[in-house]
């Protein structure tokens, strides 16, 4: 890698092209008949963008997604057209330092406004709700579950999408009320199928895929998987050899950052605190490690 690879990109600025949307991590540009998705090195926690970027994070998100889109394309159509910079239009070539390895060109789709979450283990917000009410997404669960325990079968726990603020976990019936029962059932089946195939693959790699979330869109009423897929930002990856029921787990994802923020008692309100160098370096290494485990190659 050249020196430019040592730059952490909090923001992407493409001269002459304005983003049509800028999210917590990604910027989306309209190329006419397709979109350009660019993953920055920003990191968010508790729906707040932190001021400290993680070097190479955007590259990991893009390249991991590229791997999984190819891996699960037999289950569902995917939106990626190419993530190979050499195949990008000539108009983007001058932006190689900013775009190479951290961007992809994708099909345009109408976004379905529901997050499709699949959980194989009870953790995170699901565990918090279970402790309080005995439910997950307003559905009663078996009594006596422990934190991080494996569920008998994976469960589908949708959430409403939010451009700002917290996403809201919702009952499946509410999802049906938003997008219709037929589409909801199809997305539930697809989500569990994708999760199950990825879970089995990761098991062989010594990793537990505890949960993940998917986003879908429609192209001419046909369902298509969009955004990112099975990345450290959208999934919980736990090392099998360190797994222990009854506690939170070591993980190859941004839970490491959340744990630090909880340790310093941040109130989860802007402005977010600056991350110390050791947290940044350790988080970067976790992203690089899970990339290598998933893809079998180094970044």
C-alpha positions in Angstrom: 0.0 0.0 0.0 1.1 3.6 -0.7 1.0 6.4 1.8 -2.5 7.3 0.8 -3.7 4.0 2.4 -2.7 5.4 5.8 -5.4 8.1 5.5 -8.6 7.6 7.5 -11.5 9.1 5.5 -14.1 10.7 7.7 -15.6 12.4 4.7 -15.5 11.8 1.0 -15.5 14.8 -1.3 -15.9 14.1 -5.1 -15.4 17.2 -7.1 -18.4 17.9 -9.3 -20.5 15.1 -7.7 -22.8 15.8 -4.8 -24.2 12.9 -2.7 -27.9 12.3 -2.8 -27.7 10.9 0.7 -25.2 10.9 3.5 -25.7 8.4 6.3 -23.8 7.6 9.5 -21.1 5.7 7.5 -22.0 5.8 3.8 -22.4 8.5 1.1 -24.6 7.7 -2.0 -24.0 9.3 -5.3 -26.4 9.3 -8.3 -24.6 8.1 -11.5 -27.8 8.2 -13.6 -28.7 4.6 -14.1 -27.0 3.4 -10.9 -25.7 4.6 -7.5 -22.2 4.9 -6.2 -22.0 3.7 -2.6 -19.0 4.9 -0.7 -18.1 3.6 2.8 -16.2 6.1 4.9 -14.1 5.3 8.0 -16.6 6.9 10.3 -17.9 4.9 13.2 -21.2 5.4 14.9 -22.5 4.1 18.3 -25.9 4.5 19.8 -26.9 6.4 16.7 -24.3 9.1 17.1 -21.3 9.5 14.7 -18.1 9.6 16.7 -15.4 12.2 15.9 -12.6 9.6 15.6 -12.5 7.5 12.4 -11.1 4.0 12.2 -8.5 3.5 9.5 -9.5 1.1 6.7 -13.0 0.5 8.2 -14.8 1.6 5.0 -12.6 -0.8 2.9 -13.4 -3.7 5.3 -17.2 -3.0 5.1 -17.1 -2.8 1.3 -14.9 -5.8 0.7 -16.8 -8.0 3.2 -20.1 -7.0 1.6 -18.7 -7.8 -1.8 -17.8 -11.3 -0.6 -21.2 -12.0 1.0 -23.2 -10.6 -2.0 -21.5 -13.2 -4.1 -21.9 -15.9 -1.5 -25.7 -15.6 -1.1 -26.7 -14.5 -4.6 -28.3 -18.0 -5.1 -30.8 -17.1 -2.4 -31.8 -13.6 -3.4 -31.0 -11.0 -6.1 -28.3 -8.5 -5.0 -27.8 -4.8 -5.9 -24.1 -4.8 -6.5 -23.0 -4.3 -10.1 -19.2 -4.0 -9.4 -16.8 -3.2 -6.6 -13.8 -3.3 -9.0 -12.4 0.2 -9.4 -11.0 -0.7 -12.8 -14.6 -1.2 -14.0 -15.7 2.2 -12.8 -16.6 5.0 -15.3 -13.8 7.1 -16.5 -15.4 10.1 -14.7 -14.5 8.6 -11.4 -10.9 7.6 -12.2 -9.5 10.8 -10.7 -11.0 9.9 -7.4 -9.1 6.6 -7.0 -7.5 7.4 -3.7 -10.9 8.1 -2.1 -12.9 5.4 -3.9 -10.6 2.3 -4.5 -11.6 -0.7 -2.3 -14.2 1.3 -0.3 -16.9 1.9 -3.0 -19.3 -0.1 -5.2 -21.6 0.7 -8.0 -25.1 -0.7 -7.4 -28.5 -1.0 -9.0 -31.2 1.6 -8.1 -34.0 0.1 -6.0 -36.9 1.4 -4.1 -35.9 0.9 -0.4 -38.3 -1.1 1.8 -38.6 0.9 5.0 -38.0 -1.9 7.5 -34.7 -3.4 8.9 -34.8 -7.2 8.7 -33.0 -8.5 11.8 -32.3 -12.2 12.4 -31.1 -13.4 15.8 -29.6 -16.8 16.6 -28.6 -15.7 20.1 -30.2 -13.4 22.6 -28.0 -10.3 23.0 -28.0 -6.5 22.7 -31.4 -4.8 22.6 -33.2 -8.2 22.5 -31.5 -9.1 25.8 -32.4 -5.8 27.4 -36.1 -6.2 26.4 -36.2 -9.8 27.6 -34.8 -8.8 31.0 -37.5 -6.1 31.4 -40.5 -7.9 29.9 -39.7 -11.5 29.0 -40.3 -10.6 25.4 -38.3 -9.9 22.2 -40.0 -7.5 19.8 -43.2 -7.9 22.0 -43.2 -11.7 21.5 -42.9 -13.7 24.7 -39.8 -15.9 24.9 -39.1 -19.0 27.0 -38.4 -18.3 30.7 -34.9 -18.7 32.1 -32.9 -17.6 29.1 -29.4 -16.3 29.9 -27.5 -13.5 28.2 -25.9 -14.6 24.9 -27.7 -18.0 24.9 -28.4 -19.7 21.7 -32.0 -19.8 20.6 -33.7 -23.0 19.6 -34.3 -21.6 16.1 -33.3 -18.2 14.7 -35.9 -15.5 15.2 -36.9 -12.6 12.9 -37.1 -9.3 14.8 -37.8 -6.4 12.4 -37.1 -2.8 13.2 -38.3 0.5 11.6 -35.6 2.4 9.8 -34.6 5.8 11.1 -32.5 8.4 9.3 -31.8 10.0 12.7 -32.4 8.8 16.2 -33.0 5.2 17.3 -34.4 2.5 15.2 -37.4 0.9 16.9 -37.8 -2.9 17.3 -41.3 -3.8 16.2 -43.7 -6.7 16.3 -44.0 -8.6 13.0 -47.7 -7.6 12.8 -46.6 -3.9 12.7 -44.2 -4.7 9.9 -47.2 -6.3 8.0 -49.1 -3.1 8.6 -46.3 -1.0 7.1 -45.4 -3.0 4.0 -48.1 -5.7 3.8 -48.3 -9.3 5.0 -47.1 -11.0 1.8 -44.0 -9.0 1.4 -43.3 -9.2 5.1 -43.4 -13.0 5.0 -41.2 -13.2 2.0 -38.6 -11.0 3.7 -38.7 -13.0 6.9 -38.1 -16.2 4.9 -35.3 -14.7 2.9 -33.6 -13.1 5.9 -33.6 -16.4 7.9 -32.3 -18.3 4.8 -29.4 -15.8 4.3 -28.6 -15.8 8.0 -28.6 -19.6 8.2 -26.2 -20.0 5.2 -23.8 -17.4 6.6 -24.1 -18.8 10.1 -23.0 -22.3 8.9 -20.1 -20.8 6.9 -18.9 -18.9 9.9 -19.2 -21.9 12.2 -16.6 -23.6 10.1 -14.4 -20.6 10.5 -14.6 -20.7 14.3 -17.0 -17.8 14.5 -20.5 -17.5 15.9 -22.8 -15.2 13.9 -25.0 -14.1 16.7 -27.3 -11.8 14.8 -27.4 -9.6 11.7 -29.6 -7.2 9.9 -30.5 -6.9 6.2 -32.0 -4.2 4.1 -34.1 -4.9 1.0 -35.4 -3.0 -1.9 -37.7 -3.5 -4.9 -36.9 -3.3 -8.6 -40.1 -3.7 -10.7 -41.7 -5.4 -7.6 -38.8 -7.9 -7.4 -37.1 -8.2 -4.0 -33.4 -7.3 -4.0 -30.8 -7.2 -1.2 -29.3 -3.8 -0.8 -26.9 -1.7 1.3 -24.2 -3.7 3.2 -24.5 -7.3 4.2 -23.0 -9.4 7.1 -20.4 -6.8 8.0 -19.0 -6.0 11.5 -21.3 -2.9 11.5 -24.4 -4.9 10.9 -23.6 -8.1 12.7 -22.3 -9.6 15.9 -19.4 -12.0 15.3 -18.2 -13.9 18.4 -15.1 -16.2 18.6 -16.4 -19.7 19.4 -13.5 -20.6 21.6 -14.2 -17.7 24.0 -18.0 -18.1 24.0 -19.6 -18.4 27.4 -23.3 -18.2 28.2 -24.4 -15.7 30.8 -22.4 -12.6 29.8 -21.6 -10.3 27.0 -19.1 -11.7 24.5 -15.8 -10.8 23.0 -16.6 -9.8 19.4 -15.2 -8.8 16.0 -17.4 -5.8 15.6 -18.0 -2.3 17.0 -19.3 -3.7 20.3 -15.7 -3.0 21.4 -16.3 0.7 20.9 -19.7 0.5 22.6 -18.1 -1.2 25.6 -15.6 1.6 25.9 -18.2 4.2 25.7 -20.2 2.5 28.4 -17.1 2.2 30.6 -16.6 6.0 30.6 -20.3 6.5 31.2 -21.0 8.6 28.1 -24.7 9.7 28.2 -25.2 8.8 24.5 -25.9 12.4 23.6 -23.9 14.5 21.2 -21.2 15.5 21.1 -19.7 12.0 21.2 -16.3 11.6 22.9 -13.0 11.3 21.1 -11.7 7.7 21.1 -8.3 7.1 22.5 -5.6 5.7 20.2 -5.5 2.3 21.8 -9.3 1.9 21.3 -8.9 3.0 17.7 -6.1 0.6 17.0 -7.7 -2.3 18.7 -11.0 -1.7 16.8 -9.2 -1.5 13.5 -7.5 -4.8 14.2 -10.8 -6.4 15.0 -12.2 -5.3 11.6 -9.1 -6.5 9.8 -9.2 -9.8 11.6 -12.8 -10.6 10.8 -12.2 -9.5 7.1 -9.4 -12.1 6.9 -11.5 -14.8 8.6 -14.5 -14.3 6.3 -12.7 -13.9 3.0 -9.5 -15.9 3.6 -7.3 -13.0 2.4 -5.7 -9.9 3.8 -6.7 -6.4 3.0 
